Amino acid sequence: MEQLLEKVRRHRVKIDGNVCTVIVTTLVLEGWQRKLDPGYNVMETLQTLLLRADWAKSFAYTIESLMAP
């Protein structure tokens, strides 16, 4: 995430404020999590959840309904 934000800054890409808030909040929470339990990798857990077919399908449906006119 830090690398992504660095590239966004370097190339002056504009990102919606809501997306930035989610990214920064995720970084802060990950930092707290690492201090509480350095052996646990929250990003691996998130990746596992995001790759589950049923969750991804539900998420895609939610996004489509939000984007509908």
Protein Blocks (a to p, Z undefined) as FASTA:
>chain_A
ZZmmmmmmmnopacdfklmmmmmmmmmmmmmmmmmmmmbcfklmmmmmmmpmklmmmmmm
mmmmmmpZZ
